[in-house]
Amino acid sequence: MNRITRTAVFSVTTILLSGAVLAANSPRGIPDPDSATARIPSDKRPVINPPAVTFGAYDPHGDFSEDANSKIEHLFLPWEDVDLSTLAMADEYALERGRALLITVEPWSWDRDWRLSPDELYSGIVNGRYDANAAAVCSETAKLKSPVTIRFAQEMDEEDNQFSWAQWTGPEYARVYRRFVTECRKHLQNAKFMWSPKGNEDLQDYYPGDDVVDEIGLSVFGYQPYDRDITGGDRSFAERLAPGYDLVKGYGKPIVVAELGYEGDQAYVRKWAEEVTKIYPEFPDLTAVVYFNDREVYPWPNGYGLPDWRVIRQTTN
């Protein structure tokens, strides 16, 4: 077993593959290939009519397991205490469906009790104490047969979230990102690397350089109660995407909505579902959208809680 130890236990409680039940030490997002919800219709499923941008999903419940329109499988993993051998399961799943892998690598532990302070984490990374973690993740990824994009330390420009790396300055983050990509490329030559801010006004302070960025990711979420309270009315997908897109389009890189979700009443949801994969002339560099098909992980500020982005409502799965 290729496992980086020191910290956390992964949050996925069970993974079903070929009838086997494995303990929870795997990346988040490996779907159940026998999901009972794969064929359940839902008005919340994105509507994909050609021509359309590429669609994919973070889909731990397997709701998109039989959807031929889904071309990207999104996984999340920390770089500590991770059973990297389970990446082969995700690779097999993606290969069977003709999908690429988007792997978000978070440079910390998922166990809060083991997390370092932002300053301690930064010092450890730039002094090489985590080079082995990067090497292990990228060496195991090099064994995969699916096309791979590595998304490292996402949403660094978001001050309200709980990511340690979001507490670093722009130059500090850029130094860490560059170190990770440099180390990773020693072991993984055929992957793309995604720099993925949230989309806030200061995101450009965190840009690590053209030579270590192949694609740019953004996060776009539509939550109707938030829209109405904060902006005075419902916002469209294009309205939510435009500010971040305009800030990164000048880099000349392909742009991906790496995390997408929407929730509201039936009319709001249906409008977003019909909009998210359309080709927009004002977004010529937008190449893909990747749906976050689960409940929100971190509470939204000001009491908005944990919106449920999942396209299927079934508490038993």
Long-range contacts (C-beta under 8 A, 24 or more apart in sequence): 1-83, 1-85, 2-83, 2-84, 2-85, 2-136, 2-140, 3-81, 3-82, 3-83, 3-84, 3-85, 4-79, 4-80, 4-81, 4-82, 4-84, 4-132, 4-133, 4-136, 4-137, 5-80, 5-81, 6-80, 6-81, 6-109, 6-114, 7-78, 7-80, 7-81, 7-109, 7-110, 7-111, 7-114, 7-115, 8-78, 8-80, 8-81, 8-109, 8-110, 8-111, 8-114, 9-81, 9-110, 9-111, 10-77, 10-78, 10-82, 10-83, 10-110, 11-110, 12-60, 15-86, 15-89, 17-89, 17-93, 22-86, 25-81, 25-82, 25-83, 25-86, 26-83, 26-86, 26-89, 27-75, 27-76, 27-77, 27-82, 27-86, 27-87, 27-90, 27-103, 28-58, 28-60, 28-75, 28-76, 28-77, 29-58, 29-59, 29-60, 29-73, 29-74, 29-75, 29-76, 29-90, 30-60, 30-75, 30-86, 30-89, 30-90, 30-93, 31-59, 31-60, 31-61, 31-62, 31-64, 31-65, 31-73, 31-93, 32-61, 32-62, 32-65, 32-317, 33-62, 33-65, 33-93, 33-96, 34-62, 35-61, 35-62, 35-63, 35-65, 35-317, 36-317, 37-61, 37-62, 37-63, 37-312, 37-314, 37-317, 38-62, 38-63, 38-64, 38-65, 38-66, 38-67, 39-66, 40-312, 40-314, 42-311, 42-312, 43-266, 43-269, 43-270, 43-273, 44-262, 44-269, 44-273, 44-311, 44-312, 45-273, 45-311, 46-273, 46-276, 46-277, 46-289, 46-291, 47-273, 47-274, 47-277, 48-277, 49-277, 51-279, 52-277, 52-278, 52-279, 53-277, 53-278, 53-279, 53-286, 53-287, 53-288, 53-289, 54-287, 54-288, 54-289, 55-277, 55-288, 55-289, 55-290, 55-291, 56-99, 56-100, 56-102, 56-288, 56-289, 56-290, 56-291, 57-290, 57-291, 57-292, 57-293, 58-259, 58-290, 58-291, 58-292, 58-293, 58-294, 59-291, 59-293, 60-293, 60-294, 61-293, 61-294, 61-310, 61-312, 61-314, 61-317, 63-293, 63-310, 63-311, 63-312, 64-291, 64-293, 65-97, 68-97, 70-97, 70-99, 71-98, 71-99, 71-100, 71-288, 72-99, 72-100, 72-101, 72-102, 72-288, 72-290, 73-97, 73-99, 73-100, 73-101, 73-102, 73-146, 74-101, 74-102, 74-103, 74-104, 74-258, 74-290, 74-292, 75-101, 75-102, 75-103, 75-104, 76-103, 76-104, 76-106, 77-103, 77-104, 77-105, 77-106, 77-137, 78-105, 78-106, 78-107, 78-108, 78-109, 78-110, 79-105, 79-106, 79-107, 79-108, 79-130, 79-133, 79-134, 79-136, 79-137, 80-108, 80-109, 80-114, 80-133, 81-109, 81-110, 81-111, 81-114, 82-137, 84-136, 84-137, 84-140, 85-140, 87-140, 87-141, 87-143, 87-144, 88-143, 88-144, 91-144, 91-145, 91-146, 94-146, 95-145, 95-146, 99-146, 100-146, 100-147, 100-148, 100-149, 101-144, 101-146, 101-147, 101-148, 101-149, 102-148, 102-149, 102-151, 102-194, 102-258, 102-290, 103-141, 103-148, 103-149, 103-150, 103-151, 104-151, 104-152, 104-154, 104-196, 104-258, 105-137, 105-150, 105-151, 105-152, 105-153, 105-180, 106-153, 106-154, 106-163, 107-133, 107-152, 107-153, 107-164, 107-165, 107-176, 107-180, 108-163, 108-164, 108-165, 115-164, 116-164, 117-164, 118-164, 118-165, 118-167, 118-168, 121-164, 121-165, 122-168, 122-172, 122-176, 125-176, 125-179, 125-180, 126-175, 126-176, 126-179, 131-179, 131-183, 134-179, 134-180, 134-183, 134-184, 135-183, 135-184, 135-186, 135-187, 137-184, 138-183, 138-184, 138-185, 138-186, 138-187, 138-188, 138-191, 139-187, 139-188, 141-188, 141-191, 142-187, 142-188, 142-189, 142-190, 142-191, 148-188, 148-190, 148-191, 148-192, 149-191, 149-192, 149-193, 149-194, 149-214, 149-215, 150-184, 150-188, 150-191, 150-192, 150-193, 150-194, 151-193, 151-194, 151-196, 151-217, 151-258, 152-177, 152-180, 152-181, 152-193, 152-194, 152-195, 152-196, 153-177, 153-180, 154-196, 154-197, 154-198, 154-217, 154-219, 154-258, 154-259, 155-196, 155-197, 155-198, 155-219, 156-197, 156-198, 156-206, 157-197, 157-198, 157-199, 157-200, 157-202, 157-203, 157-205, 157-206, 158-197, 158-198, 158-200, 159-200, 160-301, 161-198, 161-298, 162-298, 169-205, 170-202, 170-205, 170-206, 170-207, 173-206, 173-208, 174-206, 174-207, 174-208, 174-209, 177-208, 177-212, 178-208, 178-209, 178-212, 181-208, 181-212, 182-212, 194-256, 194-258, 196-258, 197-244, 197-248, 198-244, 199-243, 199-244, 199-245, 199-247, 200-244, 201-243, 201-247, 203-244, 203-247, 203-248, 204-247, 204-248, 207-251, 210-251, 210-253, 213-251, 213-253, 214-253, 214-254, 215-253, 215-254, 215-255, 215-256, 215-287, 216-248, 216-251, 216-253, 216-254, 216-255, 216-256, 217-255, 217-256, 217-257, 217-258, 217-259, 218-244, 218-245, 218-248, 218-255, 218-256, 218-257, 218-258, 219-244, 219-257, 219-258, 219-259, 219-260, 220-244, 220-257, 220-259, 220-260, 220-289, 221-259, 221-260, 221-261, 221-262, 221-292, 221-307, 221-309, 222-261, 222-262, 222-263, 222-264, 222-268, 222-272, 223-262, 223-263, 223-264, 223-300, 223-304, 223-307, 224-263, 224-264, 224-265, 224-268, 225-264, 225-304, 226-300, 226-304, 227-264, 234-264, 234-268, 234-271, 236-271, 236-272, 236-275, 237-262, 237-272, 237-275, 237-276, 238-275, 238-280, 238-282, 238-283, 241-283, 241-286, 242-282, 242-283, 245-283, 245-285, 245-286, 249-285, 252-285, 253-285, 254-285, 254-287, 255-283, 255-285, 255-286, 255-287, 256-286, 256-287, 256-288, 256-289, 256-290, 257-286, 257-288, 257-289, 257-290, 258-290, 259-290, 259-292, 260-289, 260-290, 260-291, 260-292, 261-291, 261-292, 261-296, 261-307, 261-309, 262-309, 263-307, 263-308, 263-309
